[in-house]
Amino acid sequence: MIIGITGQTASGKSTVSRFLKDKYNFKYIEVDKIVEKIMKQGGINRIKNYLYSEHQVDSKSPEEIGDSFFSYDINSYIMDLNFKREIDNEILKEIRKYDKDDVIIVDWMMLEDSFVFNKCDLLIKTEIDYELRKRRYIERGDNFNISKYCCIDNIHHPYNDSRYHYKVDTTDNWEKDLSNFIDSSILGKKLVSIIVPVYNVEQYLMRCVDSILNQSYKNIEVILVNDGSTDNSLEVCKVLEKKDKRIKVISQQNLGLSEARNTGLKNATGDYIGFVDSDDYIESRMIENLLLNAEQNNADISCGRAFIHSRNGIVRHPNNNPKEITTISNKEELIKAYLDGPITMAAWDKLYKREALNGIYFDKNTFNEDADFILKLCLANKRFVCDSRKYYHYVKRNEGSLTGSKFNERCFLTQIWGKKAYSQILSLGKEYQDDAERCLFNSLAHVLKMYMKDYTNGKLNNYEYKEEIQTVANDIINLLLNTKNVKKFRDLDNVLSIINKLIDDDILDKDKMPTINIPCIGILWNSLDRDMMEEAIRMLSSESIIKDCIFVDLDKDYRKFIEEIYLYNNEKVGIPVFKSSILIDKYDSNNIAVINMIIRVSNYIFYNDKKGYLFKEISELKEYIRKFFKDKIKDYAYDNIFHLTVDQSEYEYTDEVCKKYLKEYRGNKHEQG
């Protein structure tokens, strides 16, 4: 194993190199000495001639030559291919002197510009207060010493920064952290198996596997499962297998993503298991950090987060998150974390204890195999540790991968899975009702959104999957109509807008969608005279079934009645008083009409920030009556015409208030159908 150590200060990298050499007895190649040797053997004369021909500088002593050369043009030194080749060849000669099991440190300030850089298994960069130490002299007698020019700003390439596994600031207390890094990455005893399903990814596979081989944690095996690729992916796999003995290639007929992963699971020998999709790639310390989190927290599954690369190449939220570690082991907390985070539904941003996966495989008969796999682990009450930092690069592609394709009949398997997951979660107890409903809604909404995406992009033929998507929309509406609180459903506004759009486009048949009857209480206030009230009742009867209607003179109880009615909505202090004052002070009569009715509802709409989501038919009816009479009364104020209960809970509250104040009131019962 080769550890490359570089940095813009010779003192920093040499300090780190000697620390590792002394503590771990690693072999040590100090390249500065190789360079000095080559310079003394004639390289110094080439530099002298270059300075004279390019810059008309006639330097005499080796110190003057070195000082003038670095002052004028360090890039020319780098571009001297013959000189570079001599240095690289000498480094390789030194490396070959050691056994293949030795850990060798290559200490070289200009390592990034050497082909040895790409041969290093582990890369460490020293970072320091550059300005403070710039051009600091480290004397070794009177001999020419290249390492005295220890901070040259333009010798390191920013694009190589991501290749480094560890960065050290030697002005701080760094020894302990560096020791921990070496102990876990190089000397780690736990074998980690990384399973990579491969299908038609010849363009991306090399990047993916290189990111795995370039991990700071080295005790890994990489299992490439070729799933019947029709391009050159298998040939690329074989080339990679020859490149590194840690790679194992398995080839099978095309069985799909789930079976490719299952094949990898059956052949993995590691203490921990990880999955990387073949068109994605990972950060260099992903395995090291997730493994460390798992070991320190005695977790069965260790999770990270991901960078999302859109199809247009843009990375959403490219900045990484600050470190935050969360452990979750209680089943109720696991289900909530699965639905809301921090547990993601992806299989590929995690490490799993092999023993925790005993008997748990990916289901080939579901479309969302990742979500199913993670839910199985949550239901099995496995212990999770979640790291908020991003380690995985998820790259979206249009076509051709195991996961990316046009909307097809397999997508409806998610609808079936959602109902199965609903039953599984609900079987844990009634207290899991909301979680079960949210899981079902998320699954149905996912199918609807996938369909809408390809429908909008023109990828679907006219009325393709019309009947199937009708059942999905019906399941969503049925869930909304029968749940106690729709606010718990994520992205509901978008889901409702998709359904309405598909209804408008005649993809969904509104007459085939489920409806329910709910009881409502309507109150016509005293701003309307008797004739107006009777007109309003006739309008209401055309949109609902009126079960009962009474006209009441509230007399002295008017203020108390109004205030209690409006207190249901948790109005701010004084608002109910203000509303009742308008109705009492502005109008001569204290007569109201109370109507018990049944309204058939079919969907929700977003009403306003205060009310949130209301049944569409109730919202429209309320606004219809108010707007019709707005110009017919004097001193109109908001909702001093018509009050209408919007859900079962408000109906039950209003029903009790009416029973309290109105002896003529008989109430109503909920009829559903």
HELIX and SHEET records of a PDB file:
HELIX    1   1 ALA A   10  TYR A   24  1                                  15    
HELIX    2   2 VAL A   31  ILE A   38  1                                   8    
HELIX    3   3 MET A   39  GLY A   43  3                                   5    
HELIX    4   4 ILE A   44  HIS A   55  1                                  12    
HELIX    5   5 PRO A   62  TYR A   72  1                                  11    
HELIX    6   6 ILE A   74  MET A   79  1                                   6    
HELIX    7   7 LEU A   81  ARG A   96  1                                  16    
HELIX    8   8 LEU A  111  ASP A  113  5                                   3    
HELIX    9   9 PHE A  115  LYS A  119  5                                   5    
HELIX   10  10 TYR A  130  ARG A  133  1                                   4    
HELIX   11  11 ILE A  146  LYS A  148  5                                   3    
HELIX   12  12 PRO A  158  ARG A  163  5                                   6    
HELIX   13  13 GLU A  175  SER A  185  1                                  11    
HELIX   14  14 LEU A  205  LEU A  213  1                                   9    
HELIX   15  15 SER A  233  LYS A  243  1                                  11    
HELIX   16  16 LEU A  257  ASN A  267  1                                  11    
HELIX   17  17 MET A  286  GLN A  296  1                                  11    
HELIX   18  18 LYS A  331  ASP A  340  1                                  10    
HELIX   19  19 ARG A  354  LEU A  357  5                                   4    
HELIX   20  20 GLU A  369  LEU A  379  1                                  11    
HELIX   21  21 GLU A  409  PHE A  412  5                                   4    
HELIX   22  22 LEU A  413  LEU A  426  1                                  14    
HELIX   23  23 LYS A  430  TYR A  432  5                                   3    
HELIX   24  24 GLN A  433  THR A  456  1                                  24    
HELIX   25  25 LYS A  466  ASN A  482  1                                  17    
HELIX   26  26 VAL A  486  LYS A  488  5                                   3    
HELIX   27  27 LEU A  492  ASP A  504  1                                  13    
HELIX   28  28 LYS A  510  LYS A  512  5                                   3    
HELIX   29  29 ARG A  530  SER A  541  1                                  12    
HELIX   30  30 ASP A  555  ASP A  557  5                                   3    
HELIX   31  31 TYR A  558  LEU A  567  1                                  10    
HELIX   32  32 ILE A  575  LYS A  586  1                                  12    
HELIX   33  33 LYS A  616  LYS A  630  1                                  15    
HELIX   34  34 GLN A  648  TYR A  661  1                                  14    
SHEET    1   A 5 LYS A  27  GLU A  30  0                                        
SHEET    2   A 5 ILE A 104  ASP A 107  1                                        
SHEET    3   A 5 ILE A   2  GLY A   7  1                                        
SHEET    4   A 5 LEU A 122  GLU A 127  1                                        
SHEET    5   A 5 TYR A 166  ASP A 169  1                                        
SHEET    1   B 7 ILE A 247  GLN A 252  0                                        
SHEET    2   B 7 ILE A 220  ASP A 227  1                                        
SHEET    3   B 7 VAL A 192  VAL A 198  1                                        
SHEET    4   B 7 TYR A 272  PHE A 275  1                                        
SHEET    5   B 7 LYS A 350  LYS A 353 -1                                        
SHEET    6   B 7 ILE A 301  HIS A 309 -1                                        
SHEET    7   B 7 VAL A 315  ARG A 316 -1                                        
SHEET    1   C 8 ILE A 247  GLN A 252  0                                        
SHEET    2   C 8 ILE A 220  ASP A 227  1                                        
SHEET    3   C 8 VAL A 192  VAL A 198  1                                        
SHEET    4   C 8 TYR A 272  PHE A 275  1                                        
SHEET    5   C 8 LYS A 350  LYS A 353 -1                                        
SHEET    6   C 8 ILE A 301  HIS A 309 -1                                        
SHEET    7   C 8 PHE A 384  VAL A 395  1                                        
SHEET    8   C 8 TYR A 281  ILE A 282 -1                                        
SHEET    1   D 8 ILE A 247  GLN A 252  0                                        
SHEET    2   D 8 ILE A 220  ASP A 227  1                                        
SHEET    3   D 8 VAL A 192  VAL A 198  1                                        
SHEET    4   D 8 TYR A 272  PHE A 275  1                                        
SHEET    5   D 8 LYS A 350  LYS A 353 -1                                        
SHEET    6   D 8 ILE A 301  HIS A 309 -1                                        
SHEET    7   D 8 PHE A 384  VAL A 395  1                                        
SHEET    8   D 8 ILE A 325  ILE A 328 -1                                        
SHEET    1   E 4 ILE A 545  ASP A 553  0                                        
SHEET    2   E 4 ASN A 591  VAL A 601 -1                                        
SHEET    3   E 4 ILE A 516  LEU A 524 -1                                        
SHEET    4   E 4 PHE A 642  LEU A 644 -1                                        
SHEET    1   F 2 TYR A 604  ASN A 608  0                                        
SHEET    2   F 2 GLY A 612  PHE A 615 -1                                        
END                                                                             
